[in-house]
């Protein structure tokens, strides 16, 4: 059986890569992919804690399904916004998207 701290280390690494991707990338699609990576790290933590603390209850799995649902909605809305911005501005570079500026 794999110890809990290994799962936590993998999830922390995934989350760190996601944060780096959000902060370092300029492409809006890559930023969305990094956010998805961070949400998957959260799911890994939820399922790992569920498995080690309360395997008879379904709390961890229910929260993980909720996070999957939020991630799918975020990806759909985010990609729709990026496609709309690309059609109007012909760019997906996050620094060049200045729709809210005067």
ROSE-4610 file (N, C-alpha, C; in Angstrom, 1 decimal, always signed):
// ROSE-4610
residu = [X/X/X/X/X/X/X/X/X/X/X/X/X/X/X/X/X/X/X/X/X/X/X/X/X/X/X/X/X/X/X/X/X/X/X/X/X/X/X/X/X/X/X/X/X/X/X/X/X/X/X/X/X/X/X/X/X/X/X/X/X/X/X/X/X/X/X/X/X/X/X/X/X/X/X/X/X/X/X/X/X/X/X/X/X/X/X/X/X/X/X/X/X/X/X/X/X/X/X/X/X/X/X/X/X/X/X/X/X/X/X/X/X/X/X/X/X/X/X/X/X/X/X/X/X/X/X/X/X/X/X/X/X/X/X/X/X/X/X/X/X/X/X/X/X/X/X/X/X/X/X/X/X/X/X/X/X/X/X/X/X/X/X/X/X/X/X/X/X/X/X/X/X/X/X/X/X/X/X/X/X/X/X/X/X/X/X/X/X/X/X/X/X/X/X/X/X/X/X/X/X/X/X/X/X/X/X/X/X/X/X/X/X/X/X/X/X/X/X/X/X/X/X/X/X/X/X/X/X/X/X/X/X/X/X/X/X/X/X/X/X/X/X/X/X/X/X/X/X/X/X/X/X/X/X/X/X/X/X/X/X/X/X/X/X/X/X/X/X/X/X/X/X/X/X/X/X/X/X/X/X/X/X/X/X/X/X/X/X/X/X/X/X/X/X/X/X/X/X/X/X/X/X/X/X/X]
num = [1/1/1/2/2/2/3/3/3/4/4/4/5/5/5/6/6/6/7/7/7/8/8/8/9/9/9/10/10/10/11/11/11/12/12/12/13/13/13/14/14/14/15/15/15/16/16/16/17/17/17/18/18/18/19/19/19/20/20/20/21/21/21/22/22/22/23/23/23/24/24/24/25/25/25/26/26/26/27/27/27/28/28/28/29/29/29/30/30/30/31/31/31/32/32/32/33/33/33/34/34/34/35/35/35/36/36/36/37/37/37/38/38/38/39/39/39/40/40/40/41/41/41/42/42/42/43/43/43/44/44/44/45/45/45/46/46/46/47/47/47/48/48/48/49/49/49/50/50/50/51/51/51/52/52/52/53/53/53/54/54/54/55/55/55/56/56/56/57/57/57/58/58/58/59/59/59/60/60/60/61/61/61/62/62/62/63/63/63/64/64/64/65/65/65/66/66/66/67/67/67/68/68/68/69/69/69/70/70/70/71/71/71/72/72/72/73/73/73/74/74/74/75/75/75/76/76/76/77/77/77/78/78/78/79/79/79/80/80/80/81/81/81/82/82/82/83/83/83/84/84/84/85/85/85/86/86/86/87/87/87/88/88/88/89/89/89/90/90/90/91/91/91/92/92/92/93/93/93/94/94/94/95/95/95/96/96/96/97/97/97/98/98/98/99/99/99/100/100/100/101/101/101/102/102/102]
x = [+0.8/+0.0/+0.9/+0.6/+1.4/+1.0/+2.0/+1.7/+1.1/+0.4/-0.4/+0.5/+1.7/+2.5/+3.1/+3.1/+3.5/+2.5/+1.2/+0.2/+0.2/+0.4/+0.5/+1.6/+2.8/+3.9/+3.7/+3.0/+2.7/+1.7/+0.7/-0.3/+0.3/+1.2/+1.9/+2.7/+3.4/+4.2/+3.3/+2.2/+1.2/+0.7/+0.4/-0.2/+0.9/+2.1/+3.2/+3.5/+3.4/+3.5/+2.4/+1.2/+0.0/+0.2/+0.7/+0.9/+1.9/+3.0/+4.1/+3.5/+2.7/+2.1/+1.2/+0.4/-0.5/+0.4/+1.4/+2.2/+3.2/+3.7/+4.7/+4.2/+3.1/+2.6/+1.9/+2.0/+1.3/+0.1/+0.0/-1.1/-2.3/-3.4/-4.6/-5.0/-4.8/-5.2/-4.2/-3.0/-2.0/-2.3/-2.8/-3.2/-4.4/-5.3/-6.5/-6.0/-5.1/-4.6/-3.9/-3.2/-2.5/-3.5/-4.6/-5.7/-6.3/-6.5/-7.0/-6.0/-4.7/-3.7/-3.8/-4.0/-4.2/-5.5/-6.6/-7.8/-7.6/-6.8/-6.6/-5.7/-4.8/-4.0/-4.9/-5.9/-6.9/-7.7/-8.1/-8.8/-8.0/-6.7/-5.8/-5.8/-5.7/-5.7/-7.0/-8.1/-9.4/-9.6/-9.2/-9.3/-8.3/-7.1/-6.1/-6.6/-7.0/-7.5/-8.7/-9.6/-10.8/-10.3/-9.4/-8.9/-8.3/-7.6/-6.8/-7.6/-8.5/-9.2/-10.6/-11.4/-12.7/-13.1/-12.5/-12.8/-14.3/-15.0/-16.3/-17.3/-17.0/-17.9/-17.6/-18.5/-18.2/-18.0/-17.6/-17.4/-16.3/-15.2/-14.1/-14.4/-15.1/-15.5/-16.5/-17.5/-18.5/-17.8/-16.9/-16.2/-15.4/-14.8/-14.0/-14.9/-16.1/-17.0/-17.4/-17.6/-18.0/-16.9/-15.6/-14.5/-14.4/-14.6/-14.6/-15.7/-16.9/-17.9/-17.6/-17.0/-16.6/-15.5/-14.5/-13.5/-14.0/-15.0/-15.5/-16.3/-17.0/-17.7/-16.7/-15.6/-14.6/-13.9/-13.6/-13.0/-13.9/-15.2/-16.1/-16.3/-16.5/-16.7/-15.4/-14.3/-13.0/-12.7/-12.9/-12.6/-13.5/-14.8/-15.7/-15.3/-14.9/-14.4/-13.2/-12.2/-11.0/-11.3/-12.2/-12.6/-13.2/-14.1/-14.7/-13.7/-12.8/-11.8/-10.9/-10.6/-9.7/-10.4/-11.7/-12.4/-12.5/-12.5/-12.5/-11.1/-10.2/-8.9/-7.8/-8.0/-7.1/-5.8/-6.0/-4.8/-5.4/-4.5/-4.9/-3.8/-2.9/-1.9/-2.6/-2.4/-3.1/-2.7/-1.5/-1.1/-1.7/-2.1/-2.6/-4.2/-4.8/-6.2/-6.5/-7.0/-7.2/-8.6/-9.6/-11.0/-11.5/-11.0/-11.6/-10.9/-9.9/-9.2/-10.0/-9.9/-10.6/-9.9]
y = [-1.2/+0.0/+1.2/+2.2/+3.4/+4.4/+4.9/+5.9/+7.1/+7.8/+9.0/+10.1/+10.2/+11.4/+11.3/+10.2/+10.1/+10.8/+10.5/+11.1/+12.6/+13.0/+14.5/+15.2/+14.5/+15.0/+15.2/+14.1/+14.2/+15.3/+15.4/+16.5/+17.8/+18.0/+19.3/+19.6/+18.6/+18.9/+19.3/+18.6/+18.9/+20.3/+20.7/+22.0/+23.1/+22.8/+23.7/+23.9/+22.9/+23.0/+23.8/+23.6/+24.4/+25.9/+26.2/+27.6/+28.2/+27.5/+28.0/+28.2/+27.3/+27.5/+28.7/+29.0/+30.1/+31.4/+31.4/+32.7/+32.9/+31.8/+32.0/+32.0/+31.4/+31.3/+32.6/+32.8/+34.0/+33.6/+32.3/+31.8/+31.5/+32.0/+31.8/+30.3/+29.6/+28.1/+27.4/+27.7/+27.1/+27.5/+28.7/+29.1/+28.3/+28.0/+27.2/+25.8/+25.2/+23.9/+23.8/+24.9/+24.9/+24.9/+25.7/+25.7/+24.3/+23.6/+22.2/+21.3/+21.5/+20.7/+21.0/+22.2/+22.5/+21.9/+21.9/+21.2/+19.7/+19.1/+17.7/+17.4/+18.3/+18.1/+18.1/+19.0/+19.0/+17.7/+17.2/+16.0/+14.8/+14.8/+13.8/+13.8/+15.0/+15.2/+14.7/+15.1/+14.7/+13.2/+12.5/+11.1/+10.4/+10.9/+10.3/+10.4/+11.6/+11.7/+10.9/+10.8/+9.9/+8.5/+8.0/+6.6/+6.3/+7.2/+6.9/+7.3/+8.2/+8.6/+8.0/+7.9/+7.4/+6.6/+5.4/+4.7/+4.1/+4.1/+3.5/+4.6/+5.8/+6.9/+7.4/+8.1/+8.5/+10.0/+10.7/+12.1/+12.6/+11.9/+12.3/+12.1/+11.1/+10.8/+11.9/+12.2/+13.2/+14.6/+15.0/+16.2/+16.2/+15.0/+14.9/+15.0/+14.4/+14.6/+16.0/+16.7/+18.1/+18.9/+18.7/+19.4/+19.1/+17.8/+17.5/+18.3/+18.4/+19.2/+20.6/+21.2/+22.6/+22.8/+21.8/+21.9/+21.8/+21.0/+20.9/+22.1/+22.7/+24.0/+25.1/+25.1/+26.2/+26.0/+24.8/+24.6/+25.0/+24.7/+25.0/+26.5/+27.2/+28.6/+29.3/+28.9/+29.5/+29.4/+28.2/+28.0/+28.8/+28.9/+29.7/+31.2/+31.7/+33.1/+33.3/+32.3/+32.5/+32.4/+31.6/+31.5/+32.9/+33.4/+34.7/+35.8/+35.8/+36.9/+36.7/+35.4/+35.2/+35.7/+35.5/+35.9/+37.4/+38.1/+39.6/+40.2/+39.7/+40.3/+39.6/+38.3/+37.5/+37.2/+37.1/+36.7/+36.0/+35.1/+34.5/+34.8/+35.7/+36.1/+36.9/+36.5/+37.1/+38.5/+38.9/+40.3/+41.3/+40.7/+41.6/+41.7/+40.9/+41.0/+42.1/+43.2/+44.3/+44.9/+44.0/+44.4/+45.3/+45.1/+45.9/+47.2/+47.5/+48.8/+49.9/+51.2/+52.2/+52.5]
z = [+0.0/+0.0/+0.0/-0.9/-1.0/+0.1/+0.8/+1.9/+1.4/+2.4/+2.0/+1.6/+2.2/+1.9/+0.5/-0.1/-1.5/-2.4/-2.1/-2.9/-2.7/-1.5/-1.2/-1.9/-2.0/-2.7/-4.2/-4.8/-6.2/-6.5/-5.6/-5.8/-5.6/-4.7/-4.5/-5.7/-6.3/-7.5/-8.7/-8.8/-9.9/-9.7/-8.5/-8.2/-8.5/-8.1/-8.3/-9.8/-10.6/-12.1/-12.6/-12.1/-12.5/-12.2/-11.0/-10.7/-11.5/-11.8/-12.7/-14.1/-14.6/-15.9/-16.0/-14.9/-14.9/-14.9/-14.1/-14.0/-15.1/-15.8/-16.8/-18.2/-18.5/-19.8/-20.3/-21.6/-22.2/-23.0/-23.4/-24.2/-23.3/-23.6/-22.8/-22.7/-23.7/-23.7/-22.8/-22.8/-21.9/-20.4/-20.2/-18.8/-18.4/-19.2/-18.9/-18.6/-19.4/-19.1/-17.8/-17.4/-16.1/-14.9/-15.1/-14.1/-14.0/-15.1/-15.0/-14.3/-14.5/-13.7/-12.2/-11.8/-10.4/-9.9/-10.6/-10.2/-10.0/-10.9/-10.8/-9.6/-9.2/-8.0/-6.8/-6.8/-5.7/-5.7/-6.8/-6.8/-6.3/-6.6/-6.1/-4.6/-4.0/-2.6/-2.0/-2.6/-2.0/-2.0/-3.1/-3.1/-2.2/-2.1/-1.2/+0.3/+0.7/+2.0/+2.3/+1.3/+1.5/+1.7/+0.9/+1.0/+2.3/+2.9/+4.1/+5.4/+5.3/+6.5/+6.7/+5.6/+5.7/+4.5/+4.3/+3.1/+3.0/+4.1/+4.1/+3.7/+3.8/+3.4/+2.0/+1.3/+0.0/-0.1/+1.0/+1.0/+0.0/+0.0/-0.9/-2.3/-2.7/-4.1/-4.5/-3.6/-3.9/-4.2/-3.4/-3.6/-4.9/-5.2/-6.4/-7.6/-7.6/-8.7/-8.9/-7.7/-7.8/-8.4/-8.1/-8.7/-10.2/-10.6/-12.0/-12.7/-12.1/-12.8/-12.9/-11.9/-11.9/-13.0/-13.0/-14.0/-15.4/-15.7/-17.0/-17.4/-16.5/-16.8/-17.0/-16.2/-16.4/-17.7/-18.1/-19.4/-20.6/-20.5/-21.6/-21.7/-20.5/-20.6/-21.0/-20.4/-20.7/-22.2/-22.8/-24.2/-25.1/-24.6/-25.4/-25.4/-24.3/-24.2/-25.0/-25.0/-25.8/-27.3/-27.7/-29.1/-29.5/-28.7/-29.0/-29.1/-28.1/-28.2/-29.4/-29.7/-30.9/-32.2/-32.3/-33.5/-33.6/-32.5/-32.5/-32.6/-31.8/-31.8/-32.5/-32.9/-33.6/-32.8/-31.5/-30.7/-29.4/-28.9/-27.6/-26.6/-26.9/-25.9/-24.8/-23.6/-22.4/-22.2/-22.5/-22.3/-23.4/-24.5/-25.6/-25.5/-24.6/-24.5/-23.4/-23.9/-23.0/-23.2/-23.1/-23.4/-22.3/-21.1/-19.9/-19.7/-20.5/-20.4/-21.2/-20.8/-21.5/-22.8]
